[in-house]
Amino acid sequence: MDRPSEGRGLIVVGGGPGGYVAAIRAAQLGAAVTLIERERLGGTCLNVGCIPTKALLRCAGLARSAREGAGRGIHMTLDRVAWEEVLDYQRWVVKRLVDGVSALLKKNQVEVIRGTASFIKPKTLKITGEKNEIREADRIILATGSAPVVPPVPGLKESRYVMDSTGALSVQRFPETMVVIGGGVIGVELACAFQALGCHVTIVEALPRLLPSMDGELAGMLAAGLERQGIKILLGCRVVRVADGPEGARVTVERAGTEEVLSADKVLCAVGRRPCSEGLDPEAGGLLRERGRILTDNRQQTNIPGVYAVGDCAGEIMLAHTASAQGEIAAENAMGGQAVYHPACVPSGVYAFPELAGTGLTEEQAKERNIPFRVGRFPLSANGRALIANGGEGMVKVLVGEELGELLGVHILAPNATELIAEGVSAISMEGLAADLIAAVHGHPTLSEAVREA
């Protein structure tokens, strides 16, 4: 490992949705690309995040359908949930997608090295793994992802009943009771899945509301719906300590000065994620960081010319599609382009029952920025397709600029909201007006009509 290997192509560190997309795009643009991944291609999203969670939610949705059929004249019996078969289904979905990523990298002639990369000086990486060598490159794209946050709660790290989201997606014995610490996207989605499959779930959230990054009005509506489904929600509630009992955990919480003990078979810690770049030794590479994240400009370039960072390791918004978009931008700029990342219309989604999605400004953000706006609302109880799908639960909410009538934000609580939000993303990204969406004829009966009506 004394001498740098020959060749000065493009190196991508990390094979998640930011890294593998960047590698493929750079290869398409003519680069000789090497991708270094220490674990599994696909990263957190494909292996232990977005994809297995949605597979689990699909199974949970089927269980819900079996229970709800009687109200529509279809009488079914849910005999049992075969948890191991649910896990097998998750693994099958994950394998198909990871195999697809591997095939795409091979097709685009990307060299994949299994190992760990760390800087020894700017633009020089030490690789340890199936190959042990030093490589230099004029162009490097960093996509090292994120890791779960573990808050400093006494007993939390030591408890054998506490798991993170990765553990929840592979827990061997399905729990009868679960306490979820954290009311963000991960906590809410997994709470919905486990509750629908038969687990008694309690969400503990320190803030006064669930899903603080989403529109407050619709997040409140979703929280009320989750409680009707049987999920217990404790807001403004702080976890004091966790202790192990003979058959489960005892979670002591404090709310309004009063302590309460919650017992559970399992405790899911889902308070968020943090940028992961420590093993990379970014300081040796000369990179600037802030609160753990690698700093970049709007072209995804770091303070070192030719070195880019994308996705969770560089961003405050940790979403797979954000990482992929940034990966394409970094690859194009590394190959001489001038692409710019525009975060204003990135969609966010919560795959609950029903789904919640949003893009652009929330009402809270518009008020903070003193932007004059009007609000349009349309309840799904007046939409025929929604009435058929889930009894009309939900709402579409739009924010429109007061002076010009431009779309500022679109927020949807509805079945398939994460699909419907694409119309709002397109309209805002093209600086469209509310009048443009109103003028577009929407099919009937569809859920998308509610966007126009709002």
Buried (B, 14 or more C-beta within 10 A) or exposed (E): EEEBEEEBBBBBBBBBBBBBBBBBBBBBBEBBBBBBBBBBBBBBBBBBBBBBBBBBBBBBBBBBBBEEBEEEEEEEEBEEBEBEEBBEBBBEBBEEBBEEBBEBBEEBEBBBBBBBBBBEEBBBBBBBBEBEBBBBBEBBBBBBBBBBEEBEBEBBEEBEBBBBBBBBBEBEEBBEBBBBBBBBBBBBBBBBBBBBBBBBBBBBBBEEBBBEEBBBBBBBBBBEBBEEBEBBBBBEBBBBBBBBEEEBBBBBBBBEEEEEEBEBBBBBBBBBBBBBBEEBBBEBBBBEBEEBBBBBEEBBBBEBEBBBBBBBBBBEEBBBBBBBBBBBBBBBBBBEBEBEBEEEBBBBBBBBBBBBBBBBBBBEBBEEEEEEBEBBBBBBEEBBBBBEBBEBBBBBBBBBBEEEBBBBBBBBBBBBBBBBBBBBBEBBBEEBBBEBBBEEEBEEEBBBBBBBBB
